[in-house]
Amino acid sequence: MDKIIDQAWISLLANAMNKQEKMRPEIGDTIDLYLTQSRLLSLASKYTDSPTLLYQTAQASARRNTTVIVRKLGMPTDYFWKFDYWPRSRAMSTLGQLVKRVFASMMTQAKEGNMTIVQLEIEPLRITIDFEDCVECAGIEGATQGLCYYHAGTFSGILSGLINQELDAYETACQATGNNYCSFVVGAKEDIYIKGGNSNYLSHSEVSTDFVARLDKTLQNQSVRPVGDQANVNYHRLAIANALSADPERLAINHFQAGSEFGRKLASKLAGFYGENKLDNMSKYYSRLGELRIEMEGNQVLLELVLTECTESIGPDKPMEMMSFLFGELQGLTSEIIKKEMRVRESHFDGERLHLTLSSQS
């Protein structure tokens, strides 16, 4: 997964510099933000360790790629040497400007959200980040605590990489709980205040919101963010690859099972919206979200799907683990639509075309 993660980070940097070539020539390089939300929240609602794993891998990959990006931009890796001894005003100005010009710019261009360092204290080190128009939680309602584990890990990883310190973070405000924007506190990993906040944040990670009902807004073209509901495909690639990175083979099974459960719920939602329960609903749904293009052949016994420009398979590396949630989702969808238990039997790539075979359970 590291290759996919590193490729996606560099693609986001190229995108911010207007140097990124189009990755999907037909359907474009944006997806509806609900696509990623449905996957991350499905996982978090089924597997209680999912948010912690996502936070930890996002943190590690962000720190690693921050170092790479700093070198690519020609900056010395010890630019923030002895940061602990800097005057507060210098630290706030220098760090704030660098984050704004590079990393916040990457996120803004990718339509992830608007990242701003709003407060910084040196002793003890406390950095407060506000994140407006957050792609991870926009439109989600009724949560009892923050849901943005990917960005909590990413922010702590970026700052750890910049100032070369072991940092952790937790979310103090979230749009999903009714706030106008998300807010995060970042500080030293061994700081008892930060350690307690991070531990409490990750240990109370139950999802208490109906994210399936959230789909209504997407289907009805009701925008949930002032900046629109589209995000760069590389944000999605990063989120999914990080969610798998700790143990791809084992976690792919979890992703498949979570996808299958979500697919069954999704079938009912699509039938209600489109007024009928047909396989064609899948094509309409994936087209609306910018996920992929799908061709179908077969019947209720054997169904052949051909997926092109699939979000999870763009780029040179195409591990099947990246497709695990999608495969489960398609199995759940087809089972509910056909009213027979369908099973994924075989999958393979033919160039950029992904072939998937499902058959009824005998």
C-alpha positions as CSV (number, residue, x, y, z in Angstrom):
1,M,0.0,0.0,0.0
2,D,2.9,2.3,0.6
3,K,3.5,2.7,-3.2
4,I,-0.1,3.8,-3.7
5,I,0.0,6.2,-0.7
6,D,3.3,7.8,-1.9
7,Q,2.1,8.1,-5.5
8,A,-1.1,9.8,-4.3
9,W,0.8,12.3,-2.1
10,I,3.0,13.3,-5.1
11,S,0.0,13.5,-7.3
12,L,-1.7,15.9,-4.9
13,L,1.5,18.1,-4.8
14,A,1.5,18.1,-8.6
15,N,-2.2,19.0,-8.6
16,A,-1.5,22.0,-6.3
17,M,1.2,23.1,-8.7
18,N,-1.1,22.6,-11.8
19,K,1.3,19.9,-13.1
20,Q,-0.9,16.8,-12.6
21,E,-1.9,15.0,-15.8
22,K,-5.4,13.7,-16.0
23,M,-5.7,10.2,-14.4
24,R,-9.2,9.3,-15.8
25,P,-9.6,10.8,-19.2
26,E,-13.3,9.9,-19.5
27,I,-15.0,10.7,-16.2
28,G,-12.4,13.1,-14.8
29,D,-10.4,13.1,-11.5
30,T,-13.1,14.1,-9.0
31,I,-15.4,12.0,-6.9
32,D,-18.4,12.8,-4.7
33,L,-17.2,13.1,-1.1
34,Y,-19.9,10.6,0.0
35,L,-17.9,7.8,-1.7
36,T,-15.1,8.0,0.8
37,Q,-17.4,8.7,3.7
38,S,-19.5,5.6,3.0
39,R,-16.4,3.4,3.1
40,L,-14.7,4.9,6.2
41,L,-17.9,5.1,8.2
42,S,-19.0,1.6,7.2
43,L,-15.7,0.3,8.5
44,A,-15.8,2.4,11.7
45,S,-19.3,1.3,12.5
46,K,-18.4,-2.4,12.1
47,Y,-14.9,-2.6,13.4
48,T,-14.0,-0.6,16.5
49,D,-10.2,-0.7,15.8
50,S,-10.7,0.8,12.3
51,P,-10.4,4.5,13.4
52,T,-7.2,3.8,15.4
53,L,-5.6,1.9,12.5
54,L,-6.6,4.7,10.0
55,Y,-5.2,7.4,12.4
56,Q,-1.9,5.6,12.9
57,T,-1.2,4.8,9.2
58,A,-2.3,8.2,8.0
59,Q,0.0,9.8,10.6
60,A,3.0,7.6,9.5
61,S,2.4,8.1,5.8
62,A,1.9,11.8,6.1
63,R,5.2,12.2,8.1
64,R,7.1,10.1,5.6
65,N,5.7,12.1,2.6
66,T,6.2,15.5,4.3
67,T,9.9,14.8,4.4
68,V,9.8,13.8,0.7
69,I,7.9,17.0,-0.2
70,V,10.2,19.2,1.8
71,R,13.2,17.8,-0.1
72,K,11.4,18.1,-3.5
73,L,10.8,21.8,-2.7
74,G,14.5,22.3,-2.0
75,M,14.2,23.0,1.7
76,P,16.7,21.7,4.2
77,T,15.2,18.9,6.3
78,D,16.5,20.6,9.5
79,Y,14.7,23.9,8.6
80,F,12.9,23.9,12.0
81,W,16.0,23.0,14.0
82,K,15.6,23.7,17.7
83,F,12.0,24.7,17.1
84,D,11.3,24.4,20.9
85,Y,13.6,27.4,21.5
86,W,12.0,29.7,18.8
87,P,10.1,32.8,19.9
88,R,6.4,32.0,19.7
89,S,5.8,34.7,17.1
90,R,8.5,33.4,14.8
91,A,7.3,29.8,15.2
92,M,3.7,30.7,14.5
93,S,4.6,32.9,11.5
94,T,7.1,30.5,9.9
95,L,5.3,27.3,10.5
96,G,1.9,28.8,9.6
97,Q,3.2,30.2,6.3
98,L,4.8,27.0,5.2
99,V,1.8,24.9,6.0
100,K,-0.4,27.4,4.2
101,R,1.7,27.6,1.1
102,V,2.3,23.9,0.7
103,F,0.1,21.5,2.6
104,A,-3.0,23.6,3.1
105,S,-2.7,24.5,-0.6
106,M,-2.6,20.8,-1.6
107,M,-5.7,20.2,0.4
108,T,-7.5,23.2,-0.9
109,Q,-6.8,22.3,-4.5
110,A,-7.9,18.7,-3.9
111,K,-11.1,20.1,-2.3
112,E,-10.4,18.3,1.0
113,G,-11.0,21.4,3.0
114,N,-9.3,24.6,4.2
115,M,-6.5,24.0,6.8
116,T,-5.3,26.8,9.0
117,I,-3.0,26.9,12.0
118,V,-4.9,29.3,14.3
119,Q,-2.9,29.0,17.6
120,L,0.5,27.8,18.7
121,E,2.1,27.6,22.1
122,I,5.8,26.5,22.5
123,E,5.9,25.4,26.1
124,P,4.2,23.0,26.3
125,L,3.9,22.6,22.5
126,R,0.2,22.9,21.5
127,I,-0.8,23.6,17.9
128,T,-4.5,24.2,17.1
129,I,-5.7,23.6,13.5
130,D,-9.1,24.6,12.1
131,F,-10.3,22.7,9.1
132,E,-13.2,24.2,7.2
133,D,-15.3,22.4,4.6
134,C,-14.0,19.0,5.8
135,V,-14.4,16.4,3.2
136,E,-14.4,13.6,5.8
137,C,-17.5,14.6,7.6
138,A,-19.4,17.2,5.6
139,G,-23.1,16.5,5.5
140,I,-22.9,13.9,8.3
141,E,-25.3,14.7,11.2
142,G,-26.0,13.4,14.7
143,A,-22.5,12.2,15.7
144,T,-21.6,12.3,19.4
145,Q,-17.9,12.9,18.8
146,G,-15.5,13.8,16.0
147,L,-15.2,11.4,13.1
148,C,-12.2,12.7,11.2
149,Y,-9.6,10.2,12.1
150,Y,-7.8,10.3,8.7
151,H,-7.2,14.0,9.0
152,A,-6.3,13.9,12.7
153,G,-3.6,11.5,11.8
154,T,-2.6,13.4,8.7
155,F,-2.2,16.7,10.5
156,S,-0.1,15.2,13.3
157,G,2.0,13.5,10.7
158,I,2.6,16.6,8.6
159,L,3.7,18.6,11.7
160,S,5.8,15.8,13.0
161,G,7.6,15.7,9.7
162,L,8.2,19.4,9.6
163,I,9.5,20.0,13.1
164,N,11.0,16.5,13.5
165,Q,9.2,15.7,16.7
166,E,6.9,12.9,17.8
167,L,3.5,14.4,17.9
168,D,-0.1,13.2,18.3
169,A,-3.5,14.9,17.7
170,Y,-7.1,14.6,18.5
171,E,-10.3,16.4,17.3
172,T,-11.9,18.9,19.6
173,A,-14.8,20.0,17.3
174,C,-16.4,18.4,14.3
175,Q,-19.0,19.4,11.7
176,A,-20.7,16.0,12.3
177,T,-21.5,17.0,15.9
178,G,-23.0,20.3,14.8
179,N,-19.9,22.6,14.7
180,N,-19.3,25.0,11.8
181,Y,-15.8,23.5,11.2
182,C,-13.5,20.8,12.5
183,S,-10.8,21.6,14.9
184,F,-7.7,19.6,16.1
185,V,-5.1,20.0,18.8
186,V,-1.6,18.7,18.0
187,G,1.2,18.3,20.6
188,A,4.0,16.2,21.9
189,K,3.2,12.5,22.0
190,E,4.4,12.1,25.6
191,D,2.6,15.3,26.9
192,I,0.0,13.9,29.4
193,Y,-2.6,16.3,28.1
194,I,-2.2,15.3,24.5
195,K,-1.8,11.6,25.4
196,G,-5.1,11.7,27.3
197,G,-6.9,13.6,24.6
198,N,-5.7,11.3,21.9
199,S,-6.5,8.1,23.9
200,N,-10.0,9.3,24.7
201,Y,-10.6,10.3,21.1
202,L,-9.5,6.9,19.6
203,S,-11.1,4.8,22.3
204,H,-14.6,6.3,21.9
205,S,-14.8,5.7,18.2
206,E,-18.4,4.4,17.9
207,V,-20.3,5.7,14.9
208,S,-23.7,6.9,16.1
209,T,-24.9,8.5,12.9
210,D,-27.0,7.2,10.0
211,F,-24.6,7.6,7.2
212,V,-26.8,5.6,4.8
213,A,-29.5,8.3,5.2
214,R,-26.8,10.9,4.4
215,L,-27.0,9.5,0.8
216,D,-30.3,11.2,0.3
217,K,-28.5,14.6,0.0
218,T,-26.2,13.2,-2.7
219,L,-28.9,11.6,-4.7
220,Q,-31.0,14.8,-4.6
221,N,-28.0,17.0,-5.6
222,Q,-28.2,18.9,-2.3
223,S,-24.7,20.3,-1.7
224,V,-23.3,19.8,1.8
225,R,-20.4,22.2,1.5
226,P,-20.0,25.8,0.2
227,V,-17.1,24.6,-2.0
228,G,-19.1,21.8,-3.5
229,D,-19.2,18.1,-2.9
230,Q,-16.4,17.0,-5.3
231,A,-12.9,16.0,-4.1
232,N,-9.8,14.8,-5.9
233,V,-9.5,11.0,-6.5
234,N,-6.2,11.0,-4.8
235,Y,-7.8,11.9,-1.4
236,H,-9.9,8.8,-1.8
237,R,-6.9,6.6,-2.8
238,L,-5.0,7.9,0.3
239,A,-7.9,7.2,2.7
240,I,-8.6,3.7,1.4
241,A,-4.9,2.7,1.1
242,N,-4.2,4.0,4.7
243,A,-7.2,2.1,6.0
244,L,-5.7,-1.1,4.6
245,S,-2.0,-0.4,5.2
246,A,-1.5,-2.0,8.6
247,D,-2.3,-5.5,7.4
248,P,-3.7,-5.5,3.8
249,E,-4.6,-9.2,3.6
250,R,-6.4,-9.3,6.9
251,L,-8.1,-5.9,6.6
252,A,-9.2,-6.7,3.0
253,I,-11.5,-9.3,4.5
254,N,-13.0,-6.7,6.9
255,H,-13.4,-4.3,4.0
256,F,-15.2,-6.9,1.9
257,Q,-17.6,-7.7,4.7
258,A,-18.3,-4.1,5.5
259,G,-18.8,-3.4,1.8
260,S,-21.3,-6.3,1.5
261,E,-23.4,-5.1,4.4
262,F,-23.4,-1.5,3.1
263,G,-24.3,-2.8,-0.4
264,R,-27.4,-4.4,0.9
265,K,-28.5,-1.2,2.6
266,L,-27.6,0.8,-0.5
267,A,-29.8,-1.4,-2.8
268,S,-32.8,-0.5,-0.7
269,K,-32.0,3.2,-0.7
270,L,-31.4,3.2,-4.5
271,A,-34.7,1.3,-5.1
272,G,-36.6,3.9,-3.2
273,F,-34.9,6.8,-5.0
274,Y,-35.2,5.4,-8.5
275,G,-38.6,3.8,-8.0
276,E,-37.5,0.3,-9.0
277,N,-35.0,-2.3,-8.0
278,K,-32.9,-2.9,-11.0
279,L,-29.2,-3.7,-11.8
280,D,-29.1,-0.5,-13.8
281,N,-29.4,1.4,-10.5
282,M,-25.7,0.5,-9.8
283,S,-24.6,2.2,-13.0
284,K,-26.6,5.3,-12.1
285,Y,-25.2,5.4,-8.6
286,Y,-21.5,4.9,-9.5
287,S,-21.8,7.4,-12.3
288,R,-23.4,10.0,-10.0
289,L,-20.5,9.6,-7.5
290,G,-17.8,9.6,-10.1
291,E,-16.6,6.2,-8.9
292,L,-16.4,4.2,-12.1
293,R,-18.0,3.1,-15.3
294,I,-19.7,-0.2,-15.3
295,E,-20.8,-2.7,-18.1
296,M,-22.9,-5.7,-17.2
297,E,-23.7,-8.9,-19.0
298,G,-25.4,-12.1,-17.9
299,N,-28.4,-13.1,-15.8
300,Q,-29.5,-14.0,-12.3
301,V,-27.2,-17.1,-12.2
302,L,-24.0,-15.6,-13.7
303,L,-23.2,-12.0,-13.9
304,E,-20.1,-10.5,-15.6
305,L,-19.1,-6.9,-14.7
306,V,-16.5,-4.8,-16.5
307,L,-15.3,-1.8,-14.5
308,T,-13.3,1.0,-16.1
309,E,-11.7,4.1,-14.6
310,C,-12.4,2.7,-11.2
311,T,-11.2,5.1,-8.4
312,E,-9.5,2.4,-6.5
313,S,-7.5,1.0,-9.4
314,I,-6.1,4.1,-11.1
315,G,-2.3,4.3,-11.2
316,P,0.4,1.8,-12.0
317,D,-0.1,-0.3,-8.9
318,K,-3.4,-2.2,-8.6
319,P,-3.5,-4.6,-5.6
320,M,-6.8,-6.4,-5.4
321,E,-7.0,-5.5,-1.7
322,M,-7.8,-1.9,-2.7
323,M,-10.9,-3.2,-4.4
324,S,-12.1,-5.3,-1.4
325,F,-14.8,-2.9,-0.2
326,L,-16.1,-2.3,-3.7
327,F,-16.2,-6.0,-4.4
328,G,-18.2,-6.6,-1.2
329,E,-20.5,-3.7,-2.0
330,L,-21.2,-5.1,-5.5
331,Q,-21.9,-8.5,-4.0
332,G,-24.4,-7.0,-1.5
333,L,-26.0,-4.8,-4.1
334,T,-26.5,-7.6,-6.7
335,S,-27.8,-10.0,-4.0
336,E,-30.5,-7.6,-2.9
337,I,-31.5,-6.5,-6.4
338,I,-31.6,-10.0,-7.9
339,K,-33.1,-11.5,-4.7
340,K,-30.5,-14.3,-4.7
341,E,-27.3,-14.7,-2.8
342,M,-24.6,-13.7,-5.2
343,R,-20.9,-14.4,-4.6
344,V,-17.8,-12.9,-6.1
345,R,-16.2,-15.8,-8.0
346,E,-13.3,-14.3,-10.0
347,S,-11.6,-11.0,-10.7
348,H,-8.8,-9.9,-13.0
349,F,-7.4,-7.0,-14.9
350,D,-7.3,-6.7,-18.7
351,G,-5.2,-3.6,-19.0
352,E,-7.2,-0.9,-17.3
353,R,-10.4,-2.9,-17.4
354,L,-11.3,-4.8,-14.3
355,H,-13.4,-7.9,-14.8
356,L,-15.5,-9.2,-12.0
357,T,-17.6,-12.4,-12.0
358,L,-20.5,-13.0,-9.6
359,S,-22.7,-16.1,-9.5
360,S,-25.7,-17.2,-7.5
361,Q,-24.9,-19.4,-4.5
362,S,-25.9,-23.0,-5.3
